[in-house]
Amino acid sequence: MVEHGTAGSGTGRGGSFGPRQVVALLLAVVAMVFVLQNRGETTLAFFGVSFAAPLWLYTLIALLVGGLIGALLSRRKRSG
């Protein structure tokens, strides 16, 4: 009989973190610190239109647009 998720087996929710979870947690902490330190309003001019918003919001928008572009460019064409 095979036991799944036993203590110390490295599977399940035993409380141990893998490398991906550690990196994700560190990135979340860094992002939170960035947001808390950049709450002041910044003005951005784009094609003659000015926007006023916190710097962290501009950064978030730029990251989302970059991720979208990366996802669209990494799609592979299916043959057939």
C-alpha positions as CSV (number, residue, x, y, z in Angstrom):
1,M,0.0,0.0,0.0
2,V,1.3,3.5,-0.9
3,E,0.8,6.3,1.5
4,H,0.3,9.8,0.1
5,G,1.1,13.0,2.0
6,T,2.8,11.5,5.0
7,A,5.0,13.6,7.2
8,G,8.5,14.1,6.0
9,S,7.8,12.7,2.5
10,G,8.0,16.1,0.9
11,T,4.5,15.9,-0.6
12,G,1.2,17.2,0.5
13,R,0.8,20.1,2.9
14,G,3.3,19.2,5.5
15,G,4.5,22.8,5.9
16,S,7.7,22.6,4.0
17,F,8.3,25.1,1.2
18,G,9.9,24.3,-2.1
19,P,12.1,26.7,-4.1
20,R,9.2,28.1,-6.1
21,Q,7.2,28.9,-3.0
22,V,10.2,30.6,-1.4
23,V,10.9,32.7,-4.5
24,A,7.2,33.6,-4.8
25,L,7.0,34.6,-1.1
26,L,10.2,36.8,-1.5
27,L,8.8,38.5,-4.6
28,A,5.5,39.1,-2.8
29,V,7.3,40.7,0.1
30,V,9.4,42.9,-2.2
31,A,6.3,43.9,-4.1
32,M,4.5,44.9,-0.9
33,V,7.5,47.0,0.3
34,F,7.6,48.7,-3.1
35,V,3.9,49.5,-2.9
36,L,4.1,50.9,0.6
37,Q,7.1,53.1,-0.3
38,N,5.6,54.4,-3.5
39,R,2.1,55.6,-2.5
40,G,2.7,59.2,-3.6
41,E,1.0,60.5,-6.7
42,T,3.0,60.8,-9.9
43,T,2.0,62.5,-13.1
44,L,2.5,60.6,-16.4
45,A,2.1,62.2,-19.8
46,F,1.3,59.9,-22.6
47,F,0.4,61.2,-26.1
48,G,-0.5,64.6,-24.8
49,V,-2.8,63.3,-22.0
50,S,-1.7,63.6,-18.4
51,F,-2.6,61.0,-15.8
52,A,-2.1,61.3,-12.0
53,A,-1.8,58.0,-10.0
54,P,0.5,56.3,-7.6
55,L,3.8,55.1,-9.0
56,W,3.1,51.5,-7.9
57,L,0.0,51.5,-10.2
58,Y,2.0,52.6,-13.2
59,T,4.5,49.9,-12.4
60,L,1.8,47.3,-12.1
61,I,0.3,48.3,-15.4
62,A,3.7,48.1,-17.1
63,L,4.3,44.6,-15.7
64,L,0.9,43.4,-16.8
65,V,1.3,44.8,-20.3
66,G,4.8,43.2,-20.5
67,G,3.4,39.9,-19.3
68,L,0.7,40.0,-21.9
69,I,3.1,40.8,-24.7
70,G,5.4,38.0,-23.6
71,A,2.5,35.6,-23.5
72,L,1.3,36.6,-26.9
73,L,4.8,36.3,-28.4
74,S,5.5,32.9,-26.8
75,R,2.5,31.2,-28.3
76,R,3.6,28.6,-30.8
77,K,1.8,28.0,-34.0
78,R,0.2,24.6,-34.3
79,S,1.0,22.7,-37.4
80,G,-1.7,20.7,-39.2
